[in-house]
Amino acid sequence: MSQNVENIKDHVELFHQPEYQELFARKRDAEGMPSAEEVEKIAEWTKSWEYREKNFNREALTINPAKACQPLGAILAAVGFEGTLPFVHGSQGCVAYFRTHFTRHFKEPFSAVSSSMTEDAAVFGGLKNMVDGLQNSYALYNPKMIAVCTTCMAEVIGDDLGSFIGHAKTDGVIPAELPVPFAHTPSFVGSHVTGYDNMLKSILSNLTEGKKKETTNGKINIIPGFETYMGNLRELKNILKVMDIDATILADNELYLDSPNTGEFKMYQGGTTLEDGADSINAEFTFALQAYPTVQTRKYIEKKWKQKTAVARPWGVRGTDEFLMQLSEVTGKPIPEELEFERGRAVDAMTDSQAWVHGKRAAIYGDPDLVMGMLQFMLELGIEPVHILVTNSNNQFEEEAKALLASSPHGQQGTVWGGKDLWHLRSLLFTEPVDFFIGNSYGKYLWRDTKTPLVRIGYPIFDRHHLHRYSTIGYSGAINLLNWIVNTIFEDLDYNTNIPSKTDISFDLVR
């Protein structure tokens, strides 16, 4: 019977089958698990203010942090350039995790290779692994550029990437002219946004070496940052097109991470050309659409390139207004009527939904720039952010977020929780409930536990499909964000008013 293909169960049903339930019961007995009553008693206690105080006093334990490690961001920056193969100097398991993480979010194959360090390399160093890995990668995959980053193992033993890459070129295993930028990205400090910054800076410094000219190329540069919404890159390109602005997007991974299915496999899809990357040093101005994944890169551009930079977050109507006006001021290009109409549609949509969102209390967690963009938008809508949690926070972000909250009457109840994790957020949602919260797929367990509606915005999104194809920036992005928020409120209202003759409240229906 077990070999019958007609009896194959989906994993959703599989573990409810009698043989698995029996297995779980034996496991509980063998492990001496407490009774269901005791578990329920402790679970109730963890919802209290008393437990919250203990929870927020813990120091030696992190439970479900809302961040990933540096190499994840580094390889995302790398695939934004044409023909670039990310090469991670470390163990195979780390790279498998990174590739899987991106593939599950984007539903696209993500290519990255590893030097496959093992115990021997941990003792004697990873030079041989690096040289062999570079040789094999170049021979097998024919990249135009190999971007190297590290994991914990290589960093703990102190491997010298520059020296190793130099050995590989001197030994002739890869061409001397092949660009091989590298970044040290230890996973035990920083986060994925730090890794993105480190790798992007390395790529730009490598490509632009000796490329400075006496005159500018008349273009501007735009750095998207750790961007996981491919619709945002398309939205950005549309804005540049309708404003007739000649720009270089530094790390354009849109086609790589959202490619058409034509029946033909291409390992390297799209990306900023290496020529455009090299010429970016001669641009007139550089915009960064995210501040925290570009800190070192912007400092490098200003100091080495002598080029002005600015951070712009085109989230919501006000943020998009400010970005378009900055673009117009820097380039001299007028803002076209087409974008004015898009703005009007966004304002109209916000007006239509205002009654359902104004005054709602919300919590949010995620990366610093995403949280800042969402705070801007929520305050525009009259939503009151209460809990703002960012695991990969810093003093600059916390000061910026507090200033934004203080600038609006709707932000007066907000508290910024820097360096906290999702188990901290659980205590906050139980002790100071809100109407909904915003975050990635890992918030599902908080939604189930606290019964607080979850609006899925951020990275990663594993348990819903195609959200990464939408935009969150620009006027069209404002409509998408509004759509996700207000319809989550409606879904929760429907779910909690579905008992006939008792709670069956209808809304927006004509009988």
N, C-alpha and C positions, 0 to 999 in steps of 0.2 A: 504493500500500500504506500510506503514511504517513497517508492521509486516512481509512483504514478504522476506524470506531468500534470494531470488534471487536478492534483491535490496540492500543488505548489501555492503557498500562501504569501501574500504581500507582507513585508515586515511589519506593517501596521497591525495586521491580524496575527502574525506568527507567534508572538510571545504571549498571546492570550490562550493558546492551545493548551490542553490539559497536561501534556508532558512537560511543557515549560513552566506552567504554574506549580507543578509538583517539584521541579528542580529548584525553583525559587524558594519554595517552602522549606526544602531540605537545607538549602544554603543559609536561610535565616536561623534555623535550628543549630546548624553546625557553628555558626558565628556567634551564637548566644545573644541574638538581637533582643532588645527589650520588647515588651508587649505593645500591641497597637494602641492600647490606652495610654501607656507611658509616653509613647512617641507623640500622640496627640496632645498630651499635657505639656510637653516640652515645646512643641510647635506653637502652641498658644502663647506660652511665656515669651517666645522669641518675637512676638508681635508687640510687646509692651515697651513702655518708656524705660523701665528698669533694664531690660536687655539692650535697648538702644544705647544707653550710657556705657555698658560694658563693651558693646560692639565697637563703638567709636574710640574706645581706649586701647584697643588691640594695636600692637606695633610689629610683632614678629610674623604675622600671617597676612597674606593677601588672598582674597576669595573672589575669583572671577573678575579680574581687572578689565576695564574697557579700553584695552590697547593691545598692540602686537609688538614684535621686536624689530630692531633696526633693519636687518636684511630684507624683510618683506617690503619696506618702503624703497630700499635701494634697487631691487630688481624691477619695481614698478616704474621708477624713473628711467631705468635702462631701456625698457622696451618701448619707450617713447621716441627712440631714435632709429632710423632705418637700418635694417640688417644687423641689429645689435643682439648679441647673445649674452644674457646674464650668466656669470660664472661665480658660484659661491664657494669660497675656500673654507671647507668645513666638512662635516659628516653628511652622508647621503640622506639620513633621516630628516635633517633640517630642511633640505631643499625639497624633499617630497612633501613636507608640511606646507611650505610656501606655495608650491605649485598647486597643491590641492585646494588651499584656501582661496586662491584667485580663480581657479577653475570652477569651484562651487558657486562663487559669487557671479562671475561673468558668463558662466556656461560656455566658455571658450577654452581651447587648449592653451596652456601657458608653458612656454619652453624656458627651461633654466637648467644648467648643468652644475655638477659638483666635483670638487677635487677628491671626494670620497675618503676623507681622512679617517683612519682607524686608530687602534691603540699604539701601533708602531709610530705613526706620525705624531701622536701626542707626546711621545717620549723623545724622538729624534728630530722632530720638526717636519714641516710639510713641503719642503722644497721639491722633492721628487714627485709628490702628488700634484703640485702646482705645474711643474714642467710637463709631466705626462698628460695632465688634464688639458692644458692649453694646446698641446700638440694634437691630441685626439679631437678636441672641440673644433679646431680650425680645419682639420682634415675631413671630419665627418659633416660639419654643418656650414662651412664656407661663409662665416659671418664677415661683415664689413668692419665691425667693431666688437670687441669682447670687453664687457664691463665687469670688473672683479670686485667682490665685497667679501666680508668675513662673517663667521659665526663665533660663538663663544670659545670653541676649542682652539681655533687659530689665534684668538686674541689672548687667551690665558697663557699660551706658551710663547707669545711674542713674535710670531712669524712676520718677517719684513716683506711686504707685498712688492714694494718697488724693486728690491733686490732680486726677488724671485722672478718677477716679470723680465727684469734685465737679463738674468741668466737664460731664460727661455729664448729671448731674442738673440743673445750672443751665441747660444748653441745652435741657432738656426732652425729651431723647431716651429717657430712662427715668424712671419716676415717682420723685419725691423720697422717697416713703415705702417704696420697694422696698429690702429689706435687701441690701446689697452688701458683705459682709465681705471683707477682703483680707489676704493674707500674702505677705511677701517670702520666696521659697523658692529661693535660688540653688543650682543643681545642683552647683557646685564646692566646696561645703562641706556637712558633715552627710550625711544619708542620708534615705531615705523615712520613717524613724521621726521624724526631726526635722521634716520637712515636715508630717506628720500633726499633730504637736504645735502647730506654728505656726498651721496652719489652724483646728484645733479651738479654740484660744485666741481667735483672731480672731472666729470664729462666735459663741462664747459671749459675748464682750465686746460684740459688736454687738447680739445678741438681748436681752441682759439690761440694757442701758443704761436706767436710770431705772425698773427693775422691782422694786427692792428694797422689801420690805414690813416692817412692824413685827414680824409673827409668821411662823413657818415654815409651810410647806404640809403638814408631816407626812410628807413623802416623803424618800427617799434617791435620790441620783444614782449611776449606775454607768457608767464609761467603759471600753468594751472594749479600746480601743487599736487598733493596726494589726492588725486581726483578719481573717484570710483563711479561717477555718473557720466557715462559716455554722451548722454544727451546734453550735458553741460559744454562739452567740447564742440558739439554741433551747433549749440546755441551761440557760443562764442564766435564760431566761424561765420554764422549768419549775421551777427552784429557787425563784424569786420567787413563783410561783403556789402551789406546795404549802406554802410558808411564810407565805402570805397577806401579802406585803410589797408596799406601794405604792411603785414605783420608776420613775424615768425613766432610760432608757438613752440616753446622750448619744452620738449618731452610730450609730443603729440601721440598718445597711445590709443586714440579713438578707434582707428581701423583695426589695430591689433586686437583689441578687446571687444570689438563688436563688428566682426567681419561678415560679409555676405556669404551664404552657402552657394557657391557656383559649381560645386562638384569637383573642384580642383584644390588640392591642399597647397597652401603657401606658408612656409615656416615664418617668414618675416612679412608682416602686413603693414604697409604705410609707415608712418613715423616721420619725424623731422629729419630732413636730409642732413648728412654730415657736412655738406657745403654750407647749408643755411645755419647749422649750429656753429660752424667756424666763423661765419660772417656776422654772427649775433654781436660780436664785440664792437662792430662798427655801427650799431643801431643808435638812434637818437634817444631812446628812453626804454626802460623795462618796467612793465607792470607785473606784480605778483597777485594772483587772485586768492592766495592764502598766505598768511604771515608766518605761521610757525614751522611749516616745512621748507621755508626759504630764508631763514635767518642768516645762515652763513653764506649762502649763495648771493643774497643781496649785498652783504658786506663786501664780498669778493668783487662783485660787479662795480660797486661804487669806488672801491679802492684801486683795483687793478685796471679796470676798463675806463675809469673816470666817467662813468655813465650814471645819470640820475635814475632812481627807482622809486616806486610807490606801491603801496598795498591797496587794493580795491576789492571789496566784497560785494558783488552785484546780487545780493539776496533781497527779495522783496522789492517794493516800488522805490523806496528812498535809496536803498543801496544801488539799485540799477540806475536810478537818476544820477547819482553821484559818479558812477563809473562812466556813463555816457558823456557827462559833462567834462570829466577828466580826459577822456579820449578826444573829445572835440577840442579842448584847450591845447593838448599836446600836439595834435596833428593838424589843427586848423580846419578839420572837416565838420560840416554842419550835421546836426542830428536830423535824419530824414523823417518825413511824415509817417512812413511805414512803422517806425518804432514808436511814434506818438500814438498811433492807433493801437499797437500792442499794449502800450501803457494804459490806454483807456479801457481796453478789455479786462486787464488785470484789476483796475480800480472798480469796474462794474461787478466783477466776480466777487471781490471783497465786500462790496456793498450788499450783494445778494445774500451772502452768508453771515454778515456781521451779527445779526441777532442771535445766531447759534453759537458763536465763538467768543463774543465780547464778554469779559468778566470770568471766563473759565480759568481755573487754576491748573497749572501744568508743571511737570518735571521734565528734565531733559538730561541726557548724557551722550558723550561721544568725543570726537576730536575737537581741539580748541577752535579751529576756524569754522567747522560745521556748527558748533554750538553758538559761536558769535553770530553767524549768519542767521540761524534760526531765532536767536533772541531778538535780533533786529526785526525780523518778520513778525514774530509773535506780539511784540510791543506795538507794531503798526496795527495789528488786528484787535488790540485791546485785551489780548490774552495775558494773564498774570503768571509769569514764571516764578515758581516757588523754590524748587530744588534744582540746582544747576551743578551737575557732577561731571568732572573731567579728571580721569585717572592720570593722563599724561599732561598735567598742568604745569605751570610755572608762575612765578610772581608777576611777570608781565601780563600774562593772560588774566590772572585773577584781578589785577588792577583795572585792566581794560573792561572786563565783564562787569565789575562793580560800578564803574563809571557809566556804562551803558544803562544798567538797571536804575541807577540814581537819576538819570536824565529823563525818565518817563514816570508818570504817576502809576502806570501799570507794573512797574518793576520794583516797587518799594518793599514788597514782601519776599523778594528773591534772596536766597543765600547761595553763595558759590562754595562748592565743596571740592577743593583741589586735592589731587592725590588719593581720593577715595575710590572704592570699588563698588561692584553691583550688590554685594551683600550689605554694604552701608546703605545703598539706595533702598534696599528692601525695608530696612528699619525706618527710613524716612517716609516711605509710602504707607506703612502701617500706622505710624504715630501721627503723621501730618498728611492725611490723604489729599489727593488732587483729583481733578476730573479726567485727566489722561496724562500719559507720558510719552516721550519721543526717544527712540533709540534703535539700535540694530536688532538682528534676530535673537541675540542672547537675552533680550528683554522679555522674550516669550515666557520664561519661567517666572519672572516677576508678575507678568500679567495673570498667569494662572494662579499664582500664590495670593496676590493681593487683590485680584479682580479689578485692577486698574487698566482701562483700555490702552493698548499699545499702538502708537503710530510708527510704522517702520520707516525710519529715515536714517541713513548713515551707512556704515560699512562694518561688518559684512551683512548682507541680506541673503540668507541661505534658504529660508522656508517660504519665500514668495518669488515668483519668476518675473523677470523683465523690468523690474523697477529701475535697474541701472541704465536702461535705455532712455529714461526720461531725463528732463532737465530740472535742476533745482535753482538755477540762477537765471537772471533776466526776468522779463515780464511773464514769459510763458512758464518759467520755473516757479514764479509766485503763484500762478494758477494751479500748478501741480501740487505744490505744498499745501495750498488751501484745500484742494480736493481731498488729499489724503487725511488732513486733520478733520475737516467737517464731516466727511463720510465715515470716519472712525467713530465720531460722536453719534452719528445716526445709527450705525450698526449696533453700538452699545445700547442705544435707546430702544431699538427694535428688540434686542435680545432680552432686555429687562422689562419689556411691556408686552409679553406674548402669552399671558394667561387669559383666556376668554372670560369676559364678564368681570374680571378682577383688575388686571393691569393692562388690558389691550387698548392702550392709548394710540391713536393714529395721529400722524402729522404729515403735513403737505400732501394730503390726499383729498380728492373730491369724491364724495360718495354719490 
